[in-house]
Each structure stands twice: as structure tokens, then as C-alpha cells.
Amino acid sequence: MANKLRGNAVVGQSGGPTAVINQSLVGVVFEASKHPQIENIYGARHGVKGILGEDFVDLKRESIGDLEAVANTPASALGSVRQKPTTEECARIFEIFRKHDVRYFFYIGGNDSAEAASIINDLAKDAEYEFRTFHVPKTIDNDLLVSDHTPGFGSAARFIALATMGDDCDNRSLPGIKVNILMGRKAGFLTAATMLARQHDDDGPHLVYPPECTFSLDKFLGSVAAVYQKLGRCLVCVGEGVAEKIPEIKLQEKDSHGNVQLSGSGFFGDFLANQIKAKLGAKRVRADTYGYLQRSFAGCVSEVDAFEARRVGEFAVRWAVAENVDGSVAIRRLGDGKDYAVDFVSTPLETVARNTKSMPADWLVSEQSDISEKFRTYALPLVGELPRQGRLAAYPIKKK
Amino acid sequence: MANKLRGNAVVGQSGGPTAVINQSLVGVVFEASKHPQIENIYGARHGVKGILGEDFVDLKRESIGDLEAVANTPASALGSVRQKPTTEECARIFEIFRKHDVRYFFYIGGNDSAEAASIINDLAKDAEYEFRTFHVPKTIDNDLLVSDHTPGFGSAARFIALATMGDDCDNRSLPGIKVNILMGRKAGFLTAATMLARQHDDDGPHLVYPPECTFSLDKFLGSVAAVYQKLGRCLVCVGEGVAEKIPEIKLQEKDSHGNVQLSGSGFFGDFLANQIKAKLGAKRVRADTYGYLQRSFAGCVSEVDAFEARRVGEFAVRWAVAENVDGSVAIRRLGDGKDYAVDFVSTPLETVARNTKSMPADWLVSEQSDISEKFRTYALPLVGELPRQGRLAAYPIKKK
């Protein structure tokens, strides 16, 4: 049903940035420019915080060249925020939307952002304010419900695969035990992406612990010792969320969604490295925390990811305007999985708000502290082709 | 003077890996294959450790395709080592070289590796064993004497520039105070490379502390507070070597060259972040340690760096065989600096062994805790073109 609702649109970005979140922003702006129902396109700076502060910018005045450059730039060009608006704040948001004749609201973010959009949308209904809200999905964690995968994940997973590939070569050069900490509080998709680094039989990572695994420090140390004994080195990749399963570790800082602060600190990697040093007596033990580089590295973008991020922005506008519905954009994978193909569908806001998903249980190979090859089949099309890692055939010379 | 010395060649890799150290290896192998004076090309696994263990591989049997793939793979394909051979070990090395009729030794590494090569070469002279040694320079630290710059630096600096670019966008999206720790114990070239991330006036890094700076924790906190006050955010980049200037920090583990272990741990970043939290009361304070990703990330290579790394390997062989000299390869920059051009010259081993260089004093802008634009002129040709970071013009909408 074509939509007669005319007015201005607001677009905002929320939650942790990604390498392609600006593709979605630009998708929203370009698509919105095509529809006469949308007069002005306002960008809210720092998401709901910008709406509350009436801090809007005029996105229709931006040049197409600048917008394309922004699309290829990591992190949220409008600024982001981690804020769940209170009922009072939502009331204030309507006041501002009414004043500015805002009839379309597009919120780019993860499940927390979908929740914020959903709250605002519900209040609009209660207030009988005619209004369309669409959530535009993004999250490197890949933990949104309904969708096969989420824009932002492919590029982050690509960074992680490349970093782990190089780090495994590094660890082979100067053998020792290396612990890498990956983003992901609850969902292990990013941790699992480390397994994409493997091309030869003894390539690392040799042990992979996503947050979904059952974790015991003793068993962990035993597994590390066994690999180290066998290969003379060991590359272990651990999701940051595993820290919450270790009673000795205290976590404090929380954001307004109740999420514990795990990133932006090297403590968990150092904790595990120190345990390995102390209990296994291994000499060369190092830890790296990939940190914010995973989501914002400039110049490591999966092409598929960038394309899909643009498309979800476009579809959100198209459905809100042409179909006159609220919701979120989901990506469905088509076919038998051999050839990669997707389509985009709309899904009600409440289906993606709040709750998140974990990796399918059968992608974990718990007894080997590893990830199933099913993950590779799933993730590789999202990540794109990876460079072949060369290795010497290394024909030995006889000792004399 | 053409060289009549015929026999086998040994090539080894030593010290910290780089993204292009295998280019030098392949440069040695390809060039050595052209000279009839070199019969076999043996690769020593893990540098002097492999020589001592007679652990050689036959590099002439490798396929050209595999070698080219190895050249494009980060870290040391032969394996690396951090070991300064003792006098006894050097005696054992000759014994093995004699047995295998080794007359050419190429050692790819930094100043520590040049020192090891120099020790072996001196003992060869004392033993009147006719023998040519060439050191092939590599180090991400860029701290070798004589050379304008060192293969490995350009790619590491490129990684750092891209990471910092993205991280600055991330910090702008979710404002706070961010501390990044960069590799480099004494030389600040890698820390300085963070300044290449700047494209707009208020882009970070806002404060840069290479190891050469004078550092006071109080002044540091004052500077961070001032930037945070002004911009509402602050991106600070600190060389890991600065940790040695802070009395509160105890550093323990040392390698056999007496170098303190600083990498492979997040402690220094966390220390600074905790100081900022405690003393400035700032809320969102995060730290990342770029760690080993700086030297081994797969798929972030400067073209100039890869090319020059190949060339220094080739020149080492050419000079040893055709010119019959020992030494190391140095890169000289030519012209007025406007157009990038270099040539390669040979320099005696002792000129690059042991000692290292720091950044020129006038590249530090100490009063602003910053790096001079002179560094950009110097480093940009080595790093290659960087992606343009887009930014919204952000025309404000009037509040109503």
C-alpha cells in the first residue's frame, strides 16, 4: 500500500561502530532522496542523544562525493551512543519530532538500538502520532535474531582472519604460546572467525574458545600444554566473554544497557598468559587483544559486507515509504549454500529487539576446543577471498 | 673484482618478523640462483639455531610459485630466533659450514642479527676460512644505522596509520579517552606513524609520545585533560618504550640480547588508562595495544616496502659474489625529497651492528607532545597512499 505520509526523516547511528555502518547511512540518504514523501533528511548526531538535544544536520545538502567517501570510512559518521531512552526521554523525542515534522525514523544499530527504536515506535502509536520507524541492522557480533548474518560482521571477521593468519606465521617464526582475545560477550562468531586463518594442517589457531563454550581453567591449561608439547608452539583464540566464566576475574564497569565493559583493556589476555606462565612454566608466552581494531580498521572491508550494508539502508526506507510498515531489515540466505545468494526481508521490530542469538551448538567442537568446518562454509562468503599463505616445501638437507 | 670463491650459500632469518622479510629471503634465493659461484642454497631454520643444529633445507628445490607465495606471506618462512651466538657456538658454526662447504652466508635481520653475522664473520677471518657474509636489513623499528629507512618499517607504519585512522573515527563516534600503545623500545618511528592518520584539523592522534620524549606522568595527565576539555575526546598514542621511563612500572623478562620484553602484554596501556580514570575521573577510558599485528598482519603491505625488501636481498648476494665483499645493504634516499627515489649501497657490517638510531630530535615537537610534519614527508612515500577518510559537511538544522 503506497504511503501518503509526508514529512521529514531522521536517521541515527547507535551502538558500537563497524567498518560499514556508514554504507547503511548513505543507503538511507540516497534512497530517501528518491521518495517525494520525504522532504528533508536530518541526521541525528550521536543517536537518541542528538534527537534529545535537537542536534540535527541536513543530510540532503551533503554532496554525493562526500557521502560516497563517508560510506567508505569506518565508524559512525553521525556519531554514536549507547543509551536506552527512558519513558520521559521518549516523550521529549516526540515533542521534538512533532516540532520538526518528522514522520520517518531510521535507526542503524544492533539489538539495543532496535530496542530503543521499538520503544520510540510504541510511544508514537500510543500518542497516535503517525510515524514509521525502521531499524537498520548492524553489529560486528553477528548476534541479531532472524537474519542469517548482520552487516558489519563480514568486515570484522575478515580483519580477524587476516590478523590471525599473520599472527600464526609470527608464532611459527618465533615459537611459543600466544593468546589472542577477540570481541564478543556472548556470541562467538568473531572468535570463530579466527579459524578462517587455517590453510595448512598445522596452522593455528590450535584452540578456539568462543563465549558459548564450557570453560574450565584447568582443562584450558591442559589443552594448551598438550598442543605445545606436540607442536612446540600453540596459538589460542579466546572470546572476551569467556572472562565472565572465570570466577577469579572481577568485572565492573557497565553501560546503560547492563553490558559489562570487556573491550579496551588487555587484562583478560594478560590473565590467561600469566596463568600459562605460572602453571605450565612455558617461557615465551604472549597475549594480544585485538581490541577496537576489529571493528574500525581503515581499509579492511569485505565487499559483500559493504554491499549488503548499503542495501539494508535502502530497503529500510523503501519499505517504510512504499509499504508503509515499521520493522527491521533481515538478510535471508538462499539456496543450498554452495553458491552464495541472499534476499532482504522485513521483520517486525520486536523480533530483533532485546534478545540476541549465539552460534548454533553444532558449530562448536567442544571436545577439541575447536570450531566446526560448518562455520567456514557459512562465513567465508561474508568475509571474501583470503590471501593464500605461502609456505616452503622445506626439503631437508642431510646432516654430515 | 669478480669472485672466484665457489661453494654453497646459507641464508637465515633472525629477530622479530616483518610483513616483508620473506621478500628479502626470496630476493636472496633468486639472485643466488643466477650465480655459478653458488652451488646450493641452504636455508637455516630459525637462524643461528638452525645452523648449530645442522637444520638446513634445500631452497634450490623450491618451486618459483611457492617462493613467490612465500614472499607475499608475513613473518619468517624459515623460522626466526633471538640468539647471539657465543664464541664456542661460532666455532661450531664454522665446523658445520666447512663440512657443508658453505662459502656465503646471508643473514636477514636487524642490528642484533648484524652483530651475530659480524661475530661469525670475524671468526671466519681468524680461522682463515675464505668466506663472505652479508647482512640483509629488516626491522619494523626502523632503527638501523646508515640506512635512510629499513625494509619492514613501511608496512608496519602503514598498518599503524590505517589502524589509527579507523580508531580515531571510532573515538569520534563514541567519544572518550583512548590510549594506544605502539611497538618500539627506543626508536619512535612506529609511534610517530600514528600521526599519518590525520587528514582533518581535529583528527587524532591528539598527543603522541615516542620513546625519545621526556615523559612525566603528571604532565601527561595534564595534557590529556586539556585535550579532553577542548574536544570532548582524546586519542593518545604512546610508544611501549615510554614504560621504562615510569618508575612505578617494573619490567622483568629479558631476551639474550638484554632487551626487555614489552610486547605481548596489555599492561602498559591498562596502567595509563587506569591512571587517567583515577586522576581525571573521565568515564569512558579505553586502551588498545596494537601488539604483534603491527608486524605480521596478512594483507597490509606497502608496495614500496615489499619492492625494497626484495632488492636488499638481491643486492646482498650480488655484492658478496660479484664484488667479493662482506657487509650490509643500506638504502640511501636521493634528491630533494619531493620525488621519492633511493639507491642501495653496501656498508661494512660493523656500521650497522649493535648500535641503533633514534628519531632526529627535531622531529619531536615536545612542547605539544607531538610529531613534526617532517616525519610525514619522510614516511609517506614508504607507507604508500592512504585512503581518504570521508566526513560529513554536517550543516546544522536550526533548533525549534
Interface residues (C-beta under 8 A of the other chain):
Chain A: Q13 G16 P17 A19 N22 N40 Y42 G43 R45 E54 D55 F56 V57 D58 L59 R61 E62 S63 D66 L67 E68 A69 V70 A71 N72 T73 P74 A75 S76 A77 L78 G79 S80 V81 R82 I96 K99 H100 L162 A163 M165 G166 D167 C169 D170 R172 S173 L174 P175 K178 S263 G264 S265 G266 F267 G269 D270 A273 V285 R286 A287 D288 T289 Y290 G291 Y292 L293 R295 S296 F297 A298 G299 C300 L386 P387 R388 Q389 G390 R391 L392 A393 A394 Y395 P396 I397 K399 K400
Chain B: Q13 G16 P17 A19 N22 N40 Y42 G43 R45 E54 D55 F56 V57 D58 L59 R61 E62 S63 D66 L67 E68 A69 V70 A71 N72 T73 P74 A75 S76 A77 L78 G79 S80 V81 R82 I96 K99 H100 L162 A163 M165 G166 D167 C169 D170 R172 S173 L174 P175 K178 S263 G264 S265 G266 F267 G269 D270 A273 V285 R286 A287 D288 T289 Y290 G291 Y292 L293 R295 S296 F297 A298 G299 C300 L386 P387 R388 Q389 G390 R391 L392 A393 A394 Y395 P396 I397 K399 K400
